[in-house]
Amino acid sequence: MQLDQPLTEKEFNELDQFLLSERSPEDAMTMDTLHGYLTAIAIGPETIMPAEWLPRVWGEDGKQAPKWKNGKEEERVVNLIMRFMNEVLVTFEVAPKEFEPLYCEHEHQGQTLIDAEAWCWGFWEGMELRPGSWDPIWESEVADLMRPLYLLGADEIEEEELPLVEDPVKAHQLALEIEANLPAIHRYWLPLRKSAVETVRNEAPKVGRNDDCPCGSGKKYKKCCGADQA
């Protein structure tokens, strides 16, 4: 199955059921947490390879793994996760303003409200893969874009901030702010994003073996520093 094909509803439910099954580790992410996690990885400051982020889907320490029936099942589930990630990447590449976080909904006093905590927790986990790399946006003029994510996703917030997340209506509003802010967060990192592997270039000119040694000894390179290398 090609990675550029979005998950069908049946495949979405298949992945959802596997993550919730007994064969998946107890600390495995749920679909909403996974979606937040993948979003942070997709729009953040550095490209992170699946070999690093995939193990953490099954638990925070990255050391747990599902009880696979066989290799075919493992390949199938990993493929679904990779396509789920690709949906996120493609949406931000093609139409970032149309991106919709996978929030849960709940009823509160006759209202249908959004519960974004699990999604935000996943986003925070994605940020924790490269915590220092996110510092520039926190220190920038657009730092306020990150505040709702901090309030709903951080492990600890200030005591005076608790009313903002404990009130379901206020938490619902924060979730809406996050959805509105994500395209701008993506736009902030786009020109700054680092690739997974950066090639280190040696800008110094190459010294021929019969050239004078650049150390200034007056000897030929092959009889001076070049001899040490040989």
ABEGO torsion letter per residue (X at the ends): XBAABBBBAAAAAAAAAAAABAABBAABBBAAAAAAAAAAAAABABBBBAAAAAAAAAEAAGABBBBBABAAAAAAAAAAAAAAAAAAAAAAAABAAABBBBBBBBBBGGBBBBBAAAAAAAAAAAAAABAAAAAAAAABAAAAAAAAAAAAABABBBAAAAAAAABAAAAAAAAAAAAAAAAAAAAAAAAABBBABBBBBBABBBBBAABBBAAGAGBBAAABAAAAAX
